[in-house]
Amino acid sequence: MELKEYWAVIRRWLWMIGVITIVATVTSAVLSYKVIKPTYEATTSLLVNQRYNSQTTAISALYNDTMANEALVQTYSDIIKSNTILDSVISSDSLPYTVAQLASMVKVTSNNQSEVISVSVDNPSIQNAVMIANSIAQVFQQRVVQLMQVQNVQVVDQATVPAHPVPISPKKGLNIAIAFILGLMVSVGIAFMIEYLDDTVRTEEQVTQIFGVSVLGVIPSLGTEHKGKKGRTVTQGESHGASL
């Protein structure tokens, strides 16, 4: 197909392309603004320092500070999401979640060569997200003394409720843009599929391509326009025709 043939197909099915694209875009907007519940995130920062007391001095003697910190941060990240810590948080705050459900809301991250651990909690309520994040930090700070026999965790920044909380999901603008692009691509694909499956011969060029013969001429079709008063049929030639 030449470029003009592609454009002819798009123009022929422009109504369908427009309808599908509009329906997909509107549906995405309704889901993003009315159906999908927003999710908020709260983050608490913890400082891990293996040089806090004499018990950790042996670690520094074996490793350099960077390697020791990274190993300790990774260990503490695993402990934060352990059943022991999360179960204590659920009990202390009377949360209506199981350990697995709470674990799916918690995200623990740390930058390379950093002693700071960020504990983020996603929840439909910004107040609950802040409460859970701070509770995890507090419980972990208390329990790590028993688990690791060291006291080297400090809370740097507690989670707070912002004046104007912004949900992290759904991303309404992005969802609408994706729906528009997908609707446009799918509708154009359907249009070309219909044209590919349609074996109707419409032009002289198609006759030549399919049958390998040249078109000699076009015979105009005849149609009945009206009847005379005495019942006699009156006909006239039309501009429409069929290819031979």
MDAnalysis code that builds the backbone (N, CA, C; Angstrom):
import MDAnalysis as mda
import numpy as np

u = mda.Universe.empty(732, n_residues=244, atom_resindex=np.repeat(np.arange(244), 3), trajectory=True)
u.add_TopologyAttr("name", ["N", "CA", "C"] * 244)
u.add_TopologyAttr("resid", np.arange(1, 245))
u.add_TopologyAttr("resname", ["MET", "GLU", "LEU", "LYS", "GLU", "TYR", "TRP", "ALA", "VAL", "ILE", "ARG", "ARG", "TRP", "LEU", "TRP", "MET", "ILE", "GLY", "VAL", "ILE", "THR", "ILE", "VAL", "ALA", "THR", "VAL", "THR", "SER", "ALA", "VAL", "LEU", "SER", "TYR", "LYS", "VAL", "ILE", "LYS", "PRO", "THR", "TYR", "GLU", "ALA", "THR", "THR", "SER", "LEU", "LEU", "VAL", "ASN", "GLN", "ARG", "TYR", "ASN", "SER", "GLN", "THR", "THR", "ALA", "ILE", "SER", "ALA", "LEU", "TYR", "ASN", "ASP", "THR", "MET", "ALA", "ASN", "GLU", "ALA", "LEU", "VAL", "GLN", "THR", "TYR", "SER", "ASP", "ILE", "ILE", "LYS", "SER", "ASN", "THR", "ILE", "LEU", "ASP", "SER", "VAL", "ILE", "SER", "SER", "ASP", "SER", "LEU", "PRO", "TYR", "THR", "VAL", "ALA", "GLN", "LEU", "ALA", "SER", "MET", "VAL", "LYS", "VAL", "THR", "SER", "ASN", "ASN", "GLN", "SER", "GLU", "VAL", "ILE", "SER", "VAL", "SER", "VAL", "ASP", "ASN", "PRO", "SER", "ILE", "GLN", "ASN", "ALA", "VAL", "MET", "ILE", "ALA", "ASN", "SER", "ILE", "ALA", "GLN", "VAL", "PHE", "GLN", "GLN", "ARG", "VAL", "VAL", "GLN", "LEU", "MET", "GLN", "VAL", "GLN", "ASN", "VAL", "GLN", "VAL", "VAL", "ASP", "GLN", "ALA", "THR", "VAL", "PRO", "ALA", "HIS", "PRO", "VAL", "PRO", "ILE", "SER", "PRO", "LYS", "LYS", "GLY", "LEU", "ASN", "ILE", "ALA", "ILE", "ALA", "PHE", "ILE", "LEU", "GLY", "LEU", "MET", "VAL", "SER", "VAL", "GLY", "ILE", "ALA", "PHE", "MET", "ILE", "GLU", "TYR", "LEU", "ASP", "ASP", "THR", "VAL", "ARG", "THR", "GLU", "GLU", "GLN", "VAL", "THR", "GLN", "ILE", "PHE", "GLY", "VAL", "SER", "VAL", "LEU", "GLY", "VAL", "ILE", "PRO", "SER", "LEU", "GLY", "THR", "GLU", "HIS", "LYS", "GLY", "LYS", "LYS", "GLY", "ARG", "THR", "VAL", "THR", "GLN", "GLY", "GLU", "SER", "HIS", "GLY", "ALA", "SER", "LEU"])
u.atoms.positions = np.array([
    [0.835, -1.190, 0.000],
    [0.000, 0.000, 0.000],
    [0.872, 1.243, 0.000],
    [0.489, 2.210, -0.813],
    [1.195, 3.458, -0.857],
    [0.699, 4.363, 0.272],
    [1.425, 5.449, 0.481],
    [1.093, 6.359, 1.572],
    [-0.312, 6.925, 1.413],
    [-0.706, 7.253, 0.178],
    [-2.039, 7.803, -0.035],
    [-3.122, 6.764, 0.237],
    [-2.803, 5.490, 0.036],
    [-3.770, 4.446, 0.341],
    [-3.932, 4.292, 1.855],
    [-2.835, 4.428, 2.578],
    [-2.932, 4.406, 4.039],
    [-3.816, 5.542, 4.535],
    [-3.593, 6.700, 3.988],
    [-4.381, 7.862, 4.396],
    [-5.845, 7.689, 4.016],
    [-6.107, 7.067, 2.869],
    [-7.498, 6.827, 2.454],
    [-8.194, 5.888, 3.428],
    [-7.487, 4.872, 3.911],
    [-8.074, 3.949, 4.892],
    [-8.392, 4.676, 6.180],
    [-7.467, 5.516, 6.629],
    [-7.701, 6.259, 7.872],
    [-8.886, 7.200, 7.722],
    [-8.988, 7.880, 6.580],
    [-10.122, 8.789, 6.370],
    [-11.438, 8.032, 6.295],
    [-11.408, 6.833, 5.701],
    [-12.630, 6.045, 5.562],
    [-13.147, 5.576, 6.931],
    [-12.222, 5.284, 7.859],
    [-12.617, 4.787, 9.173],
    [-12.344, 5.813, 10.271],
    [-12.312, 7.085, 9.897],
    [-12.006, 8.121, 10.873],
    [-13.044, 8.183, 11.988],
    [-14.296, 7.918, 11.662],
    [-15.344, 7.958, 12.698],
    [-15.120, 6.889, 13.756],
    [-14.742, 5.684, 13.314],
    [-14.495, 4.613, 14.267],
    [-13.258, 4.893, 15.114],
    [-12.210, 5.413, 14.478],
    [-10.986, 5.752, 15.207],
    [-11.284, 6.796, 16.276],
    [-12.073, 7.792, 15.920],
    [-12.416, 8.831, 16.881],
    [-13.243, 8.307, 18.037],
    [-14.216, 7.457, 17.738],
    [-15.093, 6.925, 18.792],
    [-14.300, 6.079, 19.786],
    [-13.482, 5.143, 19.268],
    [-12.712, 4.267, 20.158],
    [-11.728, 5.069, 21.001],
    [-11.058, 6.037, 20.390],
    [-10.092, 6.853, 21.128],
    [-10.770, 7.667, 22.223],
    [-11.904, 8.262, 21.906],
    [-12.624, 9.066, 22.899],
    [-13.141, 8.198, 24.037],
    [-13.690, 7.028, 23.708],
    [-14.213, 6.129, 24.742],
    [-13.090, 5.680, 25.669],
    [-11.936, 5.316, 25.112],
    [-10.807, 4.876, 25.940],
    [-10.311, 6.001, 26.841],
    [-10.224, 7.210, 26.312],
    [-9.748, 8.346, 27.096],
    [-10.711, 8.705, 28.219],
    [-12.000, 8.754, 27.891],
    [-13.009, 9.093, 28.906],
    [-13.072, 8.020, 29.987],
    [-12.991, 6.750, 29.583],
    [-13.018, 5.659, 30.562],
    [-11.836, 5.759, 31.521],
    [-10.654, 6.040, 30.993],
    [-9.478, 6.188, 31.842],
    [-9.637, 7.363, 32.804],
    [-10.203, 8.464, 32.321],
    [-10.404, 9.628, 33.189],
    [-11.386, 9.324, 34.314],
    [-12.472, 8.619, 33.987],
    [-13.461, 8.271, 35.010],
    [-12.861, 7.338, 36.055],
    [-12.107, 6.342, 35.592],
    [-11.475, 5.413, 36.536],
    [-10.463, 6.127, 37.424],
    [-9.671, 7.026, 36.839],
    [-8.622, 7.703, 37.597],
    [-9.180, 8.682, 38.614],
    [-10.264, 9.387, 38.257],
    [-10.793, 10.433, 39.133],
    [-11.905, 9.945, 40.062],
    [-12.662, 8.922, 39.648],
    [-13.837, 8.540, 40.410],
    [-13.763, 7.153, 41.032],
    [-13.081, 6.203, 40.396],
    [-13.140, 4.805, 40.837],
    [-11.918, 4.416, 41.664],
    [-10.725, 4.631, 41.120],
    [-9.497, 4.211, 41.804],
    [-9.248, 5.101, 43.016],
    [-9.078, 4.484, 44.167],
    [-8.808, 5.239, 45.381],
    [-7.360, 5.720, 45.387],
    [-7.131, 6.976, 45.783],
    [-5.753, 7.485, 45.812],
    [-4.938, 6.825, 46.918],
    [-3.646, 6.713, 46.695],
    [-2.713, 6.150, 47.669],
    [-1.671, 7.199, 48.027],
    [-1.434, 7.358, 49.331],
    [-0.480, 8.343, 49.819],
    [0.747, 7.634, 50.397],
    [1.858, 8.351, 50.464],
    [3.099, 7.779, 50.975],
    [3.666, 8.659, 52.071],
    [4.117, 8.018, 53.152],
    [4.790, 8.708, 54.247],
    [6.134, 8.035, 54.473],
    [7.160, 8.831, 54.765],
    [8.525, 8.298, 54.882],
    [9.179, 8.759, 56.172],
    [9.827, 7.818, 56.846],
    [10.626, 8.082, 58.037],
    [12.070, 7.709, 57.749],
    [13.015, 8.548, 58.203],
    [14.440, 8.299, 57.967],
    [15.115, 7.839, 59.250],
    [15.942, 6.817, 59.125],
    [16.699, 6.283, 60.257],
    [18.186, 6.363, 59.959],
    [18.969, 6.688, 60.992],
    [20.412, 6.742, 60.856],
    [21.027, 5.527, 61.530],
    [21.825, 4.778, 60.748],
    [22.515, 3.598, 61.272],
    [24.004, 3.914, 61.328],
    [24.603, 3.766, 62.513],
    [26.024, 4.080, 62.683],
    [26.677, 2.976, 63.477],
    [27.482, 2.157, 62.803],
    [28.115, 1.036, 63.474],
    [29.214, 1.475, 64.433],
    [29.576, 2.760, 64.422],
    [30.614, 3.263, 65.320],
    [30.028, 3.904, 66.572],
    [28.754, 3.582, 66.868],
    [28.061, 4.231, 67.977],
    [28.618, 3.831, 69.327],
    [29.041, 2.553, 69.500],
    [29.616, 2.135, 70.777],
    [30.776, 1.176, 70.543],
    [31.359, 0.709, 71.628],
    [32.563, -0.108, 71.547],
    [32.316, -1.469, 70.945],
    [31.077, -1.980, 71.022],
    [30.807, -3.315, 70.512],
    [30.934, -3.377, 69.004],
    [30.760, -2.281, 68.364],
    [30.848, -2.277, 66.899],
    [32.248, -1.910, 66.423],
    [33.135, -1.629, 67.320],
    [34.490, -1.270, 66.920],
    [35.190, -2.427, 66.217],
    [34.880, -3.647, 66.609],
    [35.489, -4.814, 65.976],
    [35.116, -4.903, 64.502],
    [33.930, -4.514, 64.167],
    [33.500, -4.544, 62.761],
    [34.345, -3.575, 61.945],
    [34.547, -2.398, 62.489],
    [35.346, -1.408, 61.768],
    [36.784, -1.864, 61.627],
    [37.263, -2.634, 62.571],
    [38.624, -3.125, 62.469],
    [38.779, -4.103, 61.331],
    [37.729, -4.848, 60.981],
    [37.810, -5.851, 59.923],
    [37.467, -5.275, 58.550],
    [36.564, -4.348, 58.526],
    [36.134, -3.750, 57.259],
    [36.318, -2.242, 57.324],
    [36.355, -1.661, 56.205],
    [36.364, -0.202, 56.206],
    [34.964, 0.300, 56.495],
    [34.855, 1.559, 56.796],
    [33.578, 2.110, 57.228],
    [32.485, 1.940, 56.183],
    [32.832, 2.115, 54.935],
    [31.814, 2.036, 53.881],
    [31.230, 0.646, 53.774],
    [32.055, -0.351, 53.716],
    [31.575, -1.729, 53.594],
    [30.787, -2.144, 54.826],
    [31.236, -1.750, 56.002],
    [30.527, -2.107, 57.223],
    [29.162, -1.464, 57.268],
    [29.091, -0.216, 56.891],
    [27.811, 0.488, 56.892],
    [26.823, -0.147, 55.924],
    [27.291, -0.464, 54.706],
    [26.403, -1.060, 53.712],
    [25.874, -2.411, 54.188],
    [26.742, -3.219, 54.778],
    [26.299, -4.519, 55.281],
    [25.299, -4.359, 56.403],
    [25.533, -3.396, 57.281],
    [24.642, -3.177, 58.411],
    [23.297, -2.620, 57.953],
    [23.337, -1.716, 56.998],
    [22.091, -1.139, 56.473],
    [21.240, -2.214, 55.814],
    [21.857, -3.108, 55.045],
    [21.112, -4.186, 54.398],
    [20.508, -5.117, 55.437],
    [21.258, -5.417, 56.478],
    [20.733, -6.279, 57.546],
    [19.549, -5.627, 58.230],
    [19.678, -4.358, 58.551],
    [18.587, -3.659, 59.221],
    [17.369, -3.509, 58.319],
    [17.592, -3.352, 57.024],
    [16.465, -3.260, 56.086],
    [15.642, -4.542, 56.102],
    [16.321, -5.679, 56.181],
    [15.613, -6.960, 56.254],
    [14.873, -7.113, 57.579],
    [15.477, -6.624, 58.660],
    [14.845, -6.745, 59.972],
    [13.582, -5.890, 60.040],
    [13.605, -4.713, 59.427],
    [12.448, -3.810, 59.475],
    [11.201, -4.476, 58.906],
    [11.361, -5.250, 57.824],
    [10.209, -5.898, 57.193],
    [9.983, -7.322, 57.704],
    [10.623, -7.669, 58.784],
    [10.445, -9.013, 59.346],
    [9.100, -9.120, 60.053],
    [8.638, -10.339, 60.222],
    [7.358, -10.575, 60.894],
    [7.381, -10.066, 62.330],
    [8.533, -10.148, 62.982],
    [8.634, -9.714, 64.374],
    [8.320, -8.229, 64.522],
    [8.918, -7.411, 63.688],
    [8.704, -5.963, 63.761],
    [7.282, -5.606, 63.341],
    [6.826, -6.138, 62.221],
    [5.505, -5.771, 61.697],
    [4.388, -6.256, 62.607],
    [4.548, -7.434, 63.187],
    [3.533, -7.937, 64.113],
    [3.445, -7.056, 65.359],
    [4.570, -6.570, 65.825],
    [4.563, -5.665, 66.977],
    [3.865, -4.347, 66.637],
    [4.091, -3.855, 65.422],
    [3.437, -2.616, 64.986],
    [1.923, -2.812, 64.916],
    [1.493, -3.935, 64.365],
    [0.057, -4.222, 64.268],
    [-0.571, -4.289, 65.652],
    [0.099, -4.911, 66.584],
    [-0.439, -5.047, 67.937],
    [-0.472, -3.712, 68.674],
    [0.597, -2.940, 68.555],
    [0.667, -1.675, 69.288],
    [-0.318, -0.639, 68.776],
    [-0.592, -0.637, 67.479],
    [-1.510, 0.360, 66.896],
    [-2.885, -0.206, 66.572],
    [-3.113, -1.496, 66.879],
    [-4.411, -2.157, 66.592],
    [-4.804, -1.982, 65.135],
    [-3.877, -2.292, 64.255],
    [-4.129, -2.119, 62.825],
    [-4.970, -3.267, 62.277],
    [-5.876, -2.976, 61.333],
    [-6.733, -4.028, 60.753],
    [-6.069, -4.736, 59.584],
    [-4.790, -5.048, 59.693],
    [-4.054, -5.686, 58.616],
    [-3.366, -6.943, 59.127],
    [-3.122, -7.860, 58.203],
    [-2.263, -8.994, 58.517],
    [-0.819, -8.577, 58.285],
    [0.098, -9.426, 58.710],
    [1.517, -9.118, 58.510],
    [1.839, -9.015, 57.023],
    [1.262, -9.902, 56.227],
    [1.512, -9.874, 54.775],
    [0.966, -8.595, 54.145],
    [-0.220, -8.173, 54.573],
    [-0.803, -6.944, 54.025],
    [0.038, -5.727, 54.403],
    [0.491, -5.683, 55.645],
    [1.319, -4.552, 56.070],
    [2.665, -4.563, 55.354],
    [3.229, -5.739, 55.148],
    [4.512, -5.837, 54.455],
    [4.420, -5.307, 53.026],
    [3.266, -5.514, 52.382],
    [3.089, -5.020, 51.014],
    [3.021, -3.492, 50.952],
    [2.726, -2.841, 52.084],
    [2.652, -1.378, 52.123],
    [3.998, -0.736, 52.441],
    [4.911, -1.519, 53.005],
    [6.179, -0.967, 53.502],
    [7.279, -1.138, 52.458],
    [8.045, -0.084, 52.270],
    [9.192, -0.106, 51.358],
    [10.400, 0.469, 52.082],
    [11.481, -0.293, 52.112],
    [12.709, 0.121, 52.795],
    [13.784, 0.355, 51.740],
    [14.366, 1.539, 51.735],
    [15.378, 1.886, 50.737],
    [16.568, 2.558, 51.421],
    [17.709, 2.497, 50.754],
    [18.909, 3.178, 51.237],
    [19.814, 3.452, 50.048],
    [20.439, 4.602, 50.052],
    [21.377, 4.948, 48.986],
    [22.712, 4.254, 49.217],
    [23.425, 4.006, 48.148],
    [24.740, 3.393, 48.266],
    [25.680, 4.304, 49.058],
    [26.510, 3.679, 49.891],
    [27.486, 4.399, 50.706],
    [26.814, 5.418, 51.620],
    [25.616, 5.054, 52.105],
    [24.893, 5.929, 53.015],
    [24.490, 5.154, 54.259],
    [24.441, 5.838, 55.383],
    [24.044, 5.222, 56.632],
    [22.578, 5.486, 56.962],
    [21.861, 6.099, 56.039],
    [20.469, 6.475, 56.269],
    [19.543, 5.472, 55.593],
    [18.561, 5.003, 56.340],
    [17.542, 4.096, 55.819],
    [16.222, 4.853, 55.770],
    [15.529, 4.750, 54.652],
    [14.217, 5.388, 54.499],
    [13.135, 4.315, 54.553],
    [12.190, 4.501, 55.453],
    [11.062, 3.577, 55.592],
    [9.819, 4.292, 55.074],
    [9.268, 3.816, 53.952],
    [8.101, 4.434, 53.329],
    [6.909, 3.512, 53.458],
    [5.750, 4.105, 53.702],
    [4.508, 3.348, 53.854],
    [3.468, 3.930, 52.917],
    [2.848, 3.067, 52.109],
    [1.768, 3.471, 51.207],
    [0.437, 3.069, 51.809],
    [-0.513, 4.018, 51.822],
    [-1.815, 3.744, 52.414],
    [-2.843, 4.692, 51.816],
    [-4.101, 4.259, 51.699],
    [-5.136, 5.163, 51.184],
    [-5.357, 6.401, 52.060],
    [-4.951, 6.347, 53.321],
    [-5.083, 7.483, 54.239],
    [-3.705, 8.019, 54.571],
    [-3.490, 9.304, 54.367],
    [-2.198, 9.902, 54.669],
    [-1.925, 9.863, 56.164],
    [-2.979, 9.993, 56.988],
    [-2.800, 9.922, 58.437],
    [-2.335, 8.536, 58.865],
    [-2.938, 7.501, 58.305],
    [-2.515, 6.137, 58.639],
    [-1.101, 5.855, 58.148],
    [-0.765, 6.366, 56.971],
    [0.582, 6.153, 56.445],
    [1.633, 6.771, 57.365],
    [1.365, 7.988, 57.849],
    [2.293, 8.657, 58.761],
    [2.399, 7.895, 60.078],
    [1.264, 7.477, 60.630],
    [1.259, 6.766, 61.901],
    [2.028, 5.453, 61.809],
    [1.808, 4.694, 60.726],
    [2.476, 3.393, 60.576],
    [3.975, 3.572, 60.374],
    [4.373, 4.553, 59.564],
    [5.799, 4.780, 59.319],
    [6.535, 5.127, 60.610],
    [5.966, 6.026, 61.404],
    [6.594, 6.399, 62.673],
    [6.581, 5.250, 63.665],
    [5.530, 4.458, 63.652],
    [5.447, 3.321, 64.566],
    [6.489, 2.266, 64.223],
    [6.703, 2.004, 62.932],
    [7.720, 1.039, 62.517],
    [9.098, 1.497, 62.970],
    [9.379, 2.794, 62.785],
    [10.684, 3.321, 63.204],
    [10.870, 3.184, 64.712],
    [9.833, 3.463, 65.478],
    [9.937, 3.386, 66.938],
    [10.117, 1.950, 67.418],
    [9.308, 1.042, 66.874],
    [9.401, -0.360, 67.273],
    [10.758, -0.938, 66.873],
    [11.222, -0.612, 65.667],
    [12.512, -1.129, 65.219],
    [13.644, -0.603, 66.098],
    [13.584, 0.672, 66.455],
    [14.627, 1.256, 67.294],
    [14.702, 0.561, 68.653],
    [13.552, 0.124, 69.152],
    [13.523, -0.566, 70.445],
    [13.968, -2.017, 70.322],
    [13.492, -2.701, 69.285],
    [13.772, -4.126, 69.161],
    [15.189, -4.433, 68.683],
    [15.816, -3.495, 67.970],
    [17.150, -3.767, 67.454],
    [18.158, -3.905, 68.590],
    [17.881, -3.279, 69.739],
    [18.772, -3.415, 70.892],
    [18.791, -4.861, 71.363],
    [17.616, -5.519, 71.346],
    [17.532, -6.913, 71.762],
    [18.077, -7.854, 70.690],
    [17.817, -7.533, 69.427],
    [18.200, -8.438, 68.349],
    [19.685, -8.376, 68.036],
    [20.248, -7.175, 68.022],
    [21.648, -7.003, 67.608],
    [22.586, -6.691, 68.765],
    [22.030, -6.505, 69.948],
    [22.841, -6.188, 71.131],
    [23.632, -4.894, 70.943],
    [23.076, -3.981, 70.190],
    [23.695, -2.675, 69.993],
    [22.602, -1.610, 70.006],
    [23.036, -0.398, 70.256],
    [22.100, 0.726, 70.259],
    [22.644, 1.788, 69.306],
    [22.447, 1.545, 68.046],
    [23.064, 2.417, 67.042],
    [22.083, 2.895, 65.977],
    [20.806, 2.994, 66.323],
    [19.789, 3.476, 65.388],
    [19.139, 4.728, 65.965],
    [19.106, 5.779, 65.166],
    [18.477, 7.028, 65.578],
    [17.509, 7.485, 64.489],
    [16.415, 8.079, 64.911],
    [15.433, 8.621, 63.974],
    [15.893, 9.999, 63.529],
    [16.082, 10.175, 62.234],
    [16.514, 11.460, 61.688],
    [15.311, 12.359, 61.425],
    [14.368, 11.873, 60.633],
    [13.163, 12.645, 60.295],
    [11.940, 11.768, 60.492],
    [11.010, 12.233, 61.301],
    [9.749, 11.533, 61.454],
    [8.797, 11.915, 60.328],
    [7.913, 11.002, 60.005],
    [6.907, 11.288, 58.984],
    [5.884, 12.269, 59.539],
    [5.464, 13.203, 58.723],
    [4.477, 14.214, 59.114],
    [3.408, 14.324, 58.042],
    [2.254, 14.802, 58.432],
    [1.152, 15.008, 57.480],
    [1.345, 16.361, 56.807],
    [1.552, 16.394, 55.495],
    [1.740, 17.682, 54.806],
    [0.451, 18.497, 54.774],
    [0.606, 19.774, 54.570],
    [-0.567, 20.652, 54.512],
    [-1.449, 20.329, 53.312],
    [-0.807, 19.988, 52.207],
    [-1.550, 19.640, 50.990],
    [-1.014, 18.308, 50.465],
    [-1.494, 17.201, 51.016],
    [-0.975, 15.894, 50.586],
    [-1.307, 15.600, 49.137],
    [-0.327, 15.055, 48.434],
    [-0.501, 14.692, 47.024],
    [-0.362, 13.175, 46.908],
    [-1.364, 12.499, 46.370],
    [-1.270, 11.030, 46.246],
    [-0.206, 10.622, 45.248],
    [0.423, 9.480, 45.516],
    [1.435, 8.963, 44.585],
    [0.792, 8.155, 43.464],
    [-0.438, 7.742, 43.670],
    [-1.188, 7.032, 42.635],
    [-2.682, 7.225, 42.894],
    [-3.520, 7.193, 41.846],
    [-3.116, 6.994, 40.447],
    [-2.546, 8.273, 39.839],
    [-1.706, 8.091, 38.828],
    [-1.159, 9.227, 38.090],
    [-2.161, 9.559, 36.984],
    [-3.047, 10.484, 37.298],
    [-4.214, 10.726, 36.447],
    [-3.826, 11.178, 35.040],
    [-2.949, 12.165, 34.958],
    [-2.546, 12.658, 33.640],
    [-1.871, 11.600, 32.797],
    [-1.002, 10.821, 33.440],
    [-0.296, 9.760, 32.711],
    [-1.269, 8.683, 32.245],
    [-2.214, 8.307, 33.103],
    [-3.196, 7.286, 32.723],
    [-4.036, 7.727, 31.530],
    [-4.458, 8.984, 31.535],
    [-5.279, 9.499, 30.434],
    [-4.470, 9.540, 29.138],
    [-3.211, 9.968, 29.232],
    [-2.364, 10.022, 28.033],
    [-2.127, 8.627, 27.464],
    [-1.873, 7.653, 28.332],
    [-1.659, 6.278, 27.866],
    [-2.923, 5.731, 27.218],
    [-4.081, 5.992, 27.840],
    [-5.346, 5.514, 27.276],
    [-5.606, 6.128, 25.904],
    [-5.288, 7.411, 25.742],
    [-5.473, 8.075, 24.447],
    [-4.599, 7.432, 23.376],
    [-3.335, 7.204, 23.696],
    [-2.405, 6.614, 22.712],
    [-2.815, 5.184, 22.379],
    [-3.153, 4.393, 23.411],
    [-3.563, 3.004, 23.153],
    [-4.860, 2.951, 22.350],
    [-5.824, 3.815, 22.688],
    [-7.080, 3.844, 21.932],
    [-6.850, 4.193, 20.478],
    [-5.943, 5.151, 20.236],
    [-5.640, 5.543, 18.859],
    [-4.964, 4.407, 18.106],
    [-3.999, 3.747, 18.738],
    [-3.275, 2.659, 18.077],
    [-4.190, 1.473, 17.796],
    [-5.020, 1.102, 18.777],
    [-5.915, -0.040, 18.593],
    [-6.941, 0.238, 17.505],
    [-7.518, 1.437, 17.504],
    [-8.536, 1.764, 16.504],
    [-7.956, 1.786, 15.094],
    [-6.758, 2.334, 14.937],
    [-6.113, 2.331, 13.618],
    [-5.799, 0.905, 13.189],
    [-5.342, 0.086, 14.132],
    [-5.078, -1.312, 13.811],
    [-6.327, -2.051, 13.371],
    [-7.452, -1.791, 14.046],
    [-8.717, -2.431, 13.660],
    [-9.125, -1.995, 12.265],
    [-8.949, -0.711, 11.964],
    [-9.317, -0.197, 10.633],
    [-8.525, -0.890, 9.537],
    [-7.225, -1.033, 9.718],
    [-6.405, -1.695, 8.703],
    [-6.690, -3.188, 8.632],
    [-7.065, -3.812, 9.742],
    [-7.421, -5.222, 9.717],
    [-8.709, -5.441, 8.922],
    [-9.677, -4.538, 9.112],
    [-10.928, -4.640, 8.350],
    [-10.651, -4.492, 6.861],
    [-9.808, -3.528, 6.516],
    [-9.475, -3.328, 5.112],
    [-8.732, -4.537, 4.542],
    [-7.871, -5.159, 5.338],
    [-7.115, -6.319, 4.869],
    [-8.027, -7.510, 4.624],
    [-9.040, -7.685, 5.478],
    [-9.957, -8.815, 5.335],
    [-11.039, -8.567, 4.296],
    [-11.232, -7.332, 3.882],
    [-12.256, -6.998, 2.888],
    [-11.708, -7.281, 1.487],
    [-12.354, -8.217, 0.758],
    [-11.896, -8.572, -0.594],
    [-12.719, -7.909, -1.685],
    [-13.456, -6.843, -1.347],
    [-14.243, -6.122, -2.344],
    [-13.319, -5.341, -3.279],
    [-13.614, -5.419, -4.592],
    [-12.832, -4.685, -5.591],
    [-13.520, -3.352, -5.837],
    [-12.791, -2.247, -5.563],
    [-13.407, -0.927, -5.651],
    [-12.824, -0.060, -6.781],
    [-11.588, -0.267, -7.151],
    [-10.944, 0.628, -8.117],
    [-10.398, -0.158, -9.298],
    [-10.106, 0.582, -10.385],
    [-9.519, -0.031, -11.558],
    [-8.137, -0.595, -11.243],
    [-7.389, 0.082, -10.380],
    [-6.053, -0.398, -10.015],
    [-6.125, -1.769, -9.337],
    [-7.149, -1.991, -8.512],
    [-7.298, -3.284, -7.845],
    [-7.618, -4.383, -8.852],
    [-8.395, -4.059, -9.880],
    [-8.706, -5.046, -10.914],
    [-7.422, -5.474, -11.624],
    [-6.595, -4.493, -11.962],
    [-5.344, -4.806, -12.642],
    [-4.413, -5.627, -11.753],
    [-4.339, -5.281, -10.458],
    [-3.453, -5.999, -9.548],
    [-3.920, -7.433, -9.306],
    [-5.229, -7.632, -9.190],
    [-5.758, -8.945, -8.831],
    [-5.807, -9.883, -10.039],
    [-6.352, -9.379, -11.173],
    [-6.581, -10.252, -12.324],
    [-5.485, -10.140, -13.384],
    [-4.641, -9.146, -13.290],
    [-3.566, -9.012, -14.257],
    [-4.030, -8.580, -15.628],
    [-5.146, -7.901, -15.730],
    [-5.660, -7.421, -17.014],
    [-5.846, -5.924, -16.942],
    [-5.891, -5.310, -18.085],
    [-6.069, -3.865, -18.146],
    [-7.546, -3.524, -18.224],
    [-7.930, -2.417, -17.662],
    [-9.313, -1.942, -17.706],
    [-9.515, -1.181, -19.009],
    [-10.473, -1.657, -19.838],
    [-10.733, -1.011, -21.125],
    [-11.686, 0.159, -21.000],
    [-12.612, 0.094, -20.070],
    [-13.576, 1.166, -19.936],
    [-14.514, 0.909, -18.784],
    [-15.411, 1.849, -18.573],
    [-16.388, 1.772, -17.489],
    [-17.774, 1.934, -18.082],
    [-18.692, 0.998, -17.747],
    [-20.075, 1.064, -18.221],
    [-20.919, 1.704, -17.134],
    [-21.587, 2.807, -17.440],
    [-22.437, 3.442, -16.421],
    [-23.638, 2.564, -16.107],
    [-24.023, 2.522, -14.836],
    [-25.198, 1.747, -14.444],
    [-26.451, 2.565, -14.686],
    [-27.567, 1.858, -14.888],
    [-28.851, 2.502, -15.150],
    [-29.772, 2.264, -13.975],
    [-30.460, 3.293, -13.551],
    [-31.363, 3.145, -12.410],
    [-32.682, 3.812, -12.683],
    [-33.754, 3.322, -12.086],
    [-35.093, 3.880, -12.252],
    [-35.231, 5.123, -11.391],
    [-35.572, 6.221, -12.010],
    [-35.689, 7.475, -11.273],
    [-37.134, 7.736, -10.851],
    [-38.084, 7.636, -11.822],
    [-39.487, 7.902, -11.466],
    [-40.381, 7.279, -12.540],
    [-41.650, 7.224, -12.237],
    [-42.640, 6.701, -13.172],
    [-43.495, 7.838, -13.722],
    [-43.882, 7.686, -14.933],
    [-44.762, 8.678, -15.530],
    [-46.175, 8.571, -14.994],
    [-47.025, 9.526, -15.337],
    [-48.395, 9.537, -14.839],
    [-49.195, 8.364, -15.355],
    [-48.878, 7.841, -16.564],
    [-49.634, 6.742, -17.137],
    [-48.990, 5.399, -16.822],
    [-48.081, 5.373, -15.928],
    [-47.476, 4.116, -15.514],
    [-46.242, 3.752, -16.312],
    [-45.820, 4.582, -17.283],
    [-44.649, 4.270, -18.077],
    [-43.394, 4.591, -17.274],
    [-42.408, 3.644, -17.246],
    [-41.180, 3.838, -16.492],
    [-40.221, 4.697, -17.290],
    [-39.710, 5.728, -16.642],
    [-38.759, 6.627, -17.281],
    [-37.410, 6.435, -16.586],
    [-36.341, 6.178, -17.319],
    [-34.995, 5.948, -16.753],
    [-34.004, 6.915, -17.360],
    [-32.904, 7.101, -16.640],
    [-31.819, 7.922, -17.166],
    [-30.489, 7.372, -16.656],
    [-29.427, 7.647, -17.364],
    [-28.093, 7.160, -16.979],
    [-27.564, 7.930, -15.761],
    [-26.750, 7.251, -15.017],
    [-26.127, 7.843, -13.820],
    [-24.622, 7.863, -13.987],
    [-23.994, 8.636, -13.131],
    [-22.543, 8.751, -13.192],
    [-21.836, 7.578, -12.543],
    [-22.563, 6.779, -11.735],
    [-21.933, 5.647, -11.072],
    [-21.734, 4.526, -12.076],
    [-20.687, 3.735, -11.867],
    [-20.404, 2.666, -12.813],
    [-19.726, 1.499, -12.174],
    [-19.565, 0.433, -12.936],
    [-18.876, -0.784, -12.472],
    [-17.712, -1.064, -13.396],
    [-16.591, -1.475, -12.886],
    [-15.398, -1.738, -13.678],
    [-15.513, -3.081, -14.378],
    [-14.955, -3.150, -15.578],
    [-14.864, -4.416, -16.307],
    [-13.460, -4.927, -16.190],
])
